[in-house]
Amino acid sequence: MSARKSRPTPPRRPRPASKSAAPKSSPPATFREFVAAFPDLGLAHESVARAVDAAGPLDARSLALVKIGICIGAGLESALRSHVRRAMQHGATRAEVEQAILSAMNTVGFPRTVAAWAWARVQFSRGDR
């Protein structure tokens, strides 16, 4: 096996201010470690995220609520908590986040909905971290 060359982590490019005016919190440690290990993939991920955010009329709050539903369907706990945090940073209320979660019940089932609700409660208790 050949040794990997260590490359400096490129600076993160900010997202357009038009759809994300709320302050950004730091991504989870695992995400930061992954991006440090694979900076080109981190930049590609951010580029796609910016392009998707700019592709239509939804604001950051609505996008985060939609992404909560996507996370429930995919069973992604960490991502769901991240999008709960983002939705609330962009003005969503706890009741709106909970409705987004409850709306998944008839599609993905009761157990997955309850799990997502429990994950969101963890984020609610953590606040803006």
C-alpha positions in Angstrom: 0.0 0.0 0.0 1.2 3.5 -0.8 1.1 6.2 1.8 -1.4 8.9 1.2 -0.1 12.4 0.8 -1.3 14.9 3.3 -3.0 17.9 1.7 -4.0 21.0 3.5 -7.7 21.4 4.0 -9.1 24.1 1.6 -11.2 26.8 3.1 -14.9 26.2 3.1 -16.8 28.3 0.6 -19.8 30.1 2.2 -23.3 29.4 0.9 -25.2 32.2 -0.8 -26.6 34.6 1.8 -30.0 34.7 0.0 -31.3 31.4 1.4 -29.2 30.9 4.5 -29.1 34.1 6.5 -29.1 32.3 9.9 -25.8 31.7 11.7 -24.2 28.5 10.8 -23.1 26.1 13.6 -20.1 23.8 13.3 -20.7 20.5 11.5 -20.3 17.3 13.5 -16.8 16.1 14.3 -17.1 13.1 12.0 -18.0 15.2 9.1 -15.1 17.6 9.7 -12.7 14.7 10.0 -14.0 13.2 6.7 -13.6 16.5 4.9 -10.1 16.9 6.3 -9.2 13.4 5.0 -10.9 13.9 1.6 -11.0 17.6 0.9 -12.0 17.3 -2.7 -15.1 15.3 -1.8 -16.0 17.9 0.9 -15.8 20.7 -1.7 -17.9 18.6 -4.2 -20.5 18.0 -1.5 -20.7 21.7 -0.7 -20.9 22.6 -4.3 -23.8 20.2 -4.9 -25.6 21.5 -1.8 -25.3 25.1 -3.0 -26.5 24.2 -6.5 -29.5 22.3 -5.1 -30.4 25.1 -2.7 -30.3 27.6 -5.6 -32.3 25.4 -8.0 -35.7 26.5 -6.9 -37.9 28.8 -4.9 -37.8 27.2 -1.5 -36.2 29.1 1.3 -33.7 27.6 3.8 -36.4 26.9 6.4 -38.6 25.0 3.9 -35.6 23.1 2.5 -34.6 22.0 6.0 -38.1 20.8 6.7 -38.2 18.8 3.4 -34.8 17.3 4.2 -36.1 16.2 7.6 -38.6 14.1 5.7 -35.9 12.7 3.4 -33.8 11.8 6.5 -36.7 9.9 8.1 -37.3 7.9 4.9 -33.6 7.0 4.7 -33.3 6.4 8.5 -30.5 9.0 8.9 -30.3 10.0 12.5 -27.4 12.4 12.5 -28.6 14.1 9.3 -32.1 14.4 10.7 -30.7 16.2 13.8 -28.6 18.4 11.6 -31.7 19.4 9.6 -33.8 19.9 12.7 -31.1 22.3 13.9 -31.0 24.1 10.6 -34.7 24.4 10.3 -34.9 26.0 13.7 -32.0 28.3 12.9 -34.0 29.5 9.9 -37.2 30.2 12.0 -39.1 26.9 12.1 -40.8 26.2 15.3 -40.7 23.0 17.3 -44.3 22.4 16.3 -43.5 22.7 12.6 -40.5 20.3 12.9 -42.8 17.8 14.7 -45.4 18.2 11.9 -42.8 17.5 9.3 -41.8 14.3 11.2 -45.4 13.2 11.8 -46.2 13.7 8.1 -43.9 10.7 7.4 -46.0 8.2 9.4 -48.3 6.9 6.7 -45.4 6.6 4.2 -42.6 5.2 6.3 -44.5 3.7 9.2 -45.1 4.3 12.9 -41.8 2.9 14.3 -39.6 5.0 12.0 -41.7 8.1 12.8 -41.3 7.5 16.5 -37.6 7.0 16.1 -37.3 10.3 14.2 -39.3 12.1 16.8 -37.0 10.7 19.5 -33.9 11.9 17.4 -35.5 15.4 17.0 -36.1 15.5 20.8 -32.4 14.9 21.3 -31.7 17.9 19.1 -34.3 20.0 20.8 -32.6 19.4 24.1 -29.2 20.3 22.7 -30.4 23.6 21.3 -28.3 25.2 18.6 -25.3 22.9 18.8 
